[in-house]
C-alpha cells in the first residue's frame, strides 16, 4: 500500500514553538514500522516557519509575507536536519521535496514531481514533502499542508491519506466546548453539514484546523483515495490506519475520480470571480458536458484575468462548477449574452472550455 502521512506544525512543536523531539521520534518510528511491514510512505510535514522562529529569536509568527518566507528559509533546513538524523538512527535515508499547489497546474512539473517521488520510493528513501514556503505567496498566507497532502496523494496514486492532528478525529461538535460531542468514525461523503461541523482553524502555531483536514479528505476522495483523520499521539496510529483498524475518522473515497488537472482546477486554487449563467447553459454544462459559451452568460462578478479560476453559478447564485476563464472579466462583460457569430474577430469561442471545467456536486 502507498500511504501519504500528513502531520501539522502543532503536532511536532512545543507550545514555545520549538520542535518537539519526542513527537518527531514517535512519528519517524511509526513510519519506519509501516515501511518494515511492506508499505510505501510519503510524509508531508509542516513546520518550517515554526522551526525558524526560535532560531531568529522571534516569539510570535510575523504577518509580513517577506519575513515569513525568510523565517521559512531558516527553519526548513533545521526541520529536515532533525528528520534526517532520526530516520538515520533507523538506517533510513530521508529525501526532501518542496512543492506548492501551483506545481500541479503544469503537466510537465506534475510529471517531474511524480517521477521524483517514485524514484525516491524505489530507492527506499523516506520522502518528506513540504510546501515551498520560501517562495509561496497566497499559500503561506492562507493555506496549509493539508491541501498539499491531498494533492500529493493524487500525485503518487496513493491508497490512503492519513491526516494526523491534535484531536482524535472529527466530532459532532467541538469537544472542547461540548461534553456530549462524539467522534464521527466513518464518513461516506463530505457535505456542507459536515463542513459546518468542522469549524475553523485549530492552533495558533499552525494554519490548518479540522475544516482544512475535511477539505483535504474531500480532495482525496475525488482522487479515489481513502482518508483517515486521527490523533498524532495515538499509539501506532500510522500502521493502524494502514491496516484499516478503527482509529479516528475514516472518509471513504468516491467511485467517480477526477483527473489530476481537473482536481487542480477544482481544489488547488481559489476562485477569482463568478460567472452567472442561464438555465440552458447550466444544462449544457451539467447534463451534456459542453463548454460554456458567451451566449449563456448572464452576469460577471469580480475582476479576474484570463486563465484564472472562476466559479460558475446559476441565476439563483448557487455554484455548480468551476473552471479556467478564457476571457478577462472586463471583456467578458462586453460579450455576455452574444452568440458566437456576434463575437468580435479573434475572440475565444468559449468562455470556459469543457477541458478546463469541473462540475461539482
Secondary structure, DSSP 8 states (H G I E B T S, - for coil): -EEEEEE-HHHHB-TTSSB-HHHHHHHHHHHHHHHHTT-EEEEEE--HHHHHHHHTT-SS----HHHHHHHHHHHHHHHHHHHHHHHHHTT--EEEEEE-GGGGTSHHHHHHHHHHHHHHHHTT-EEEEEE-TTT-SHHHHH--HHHHHHHHHHHTT-SEEEEEESSSS-BSS-TTT-TT--B--EESS--HHHHHHH-SB--TTSS-BHHHHHHHHHHHHHTT-EEEEEETTSTTHHHHHHTT-S-SEEE---SS---HHHHIIIIIS---EEEEE-HHHHHHHHTT---B-GGGEEEEEE---TT-EEEEE-TTS-EEEEEE-SS-HHHHHHHTT--GGGS-TT--S-SB-GGGEEE--
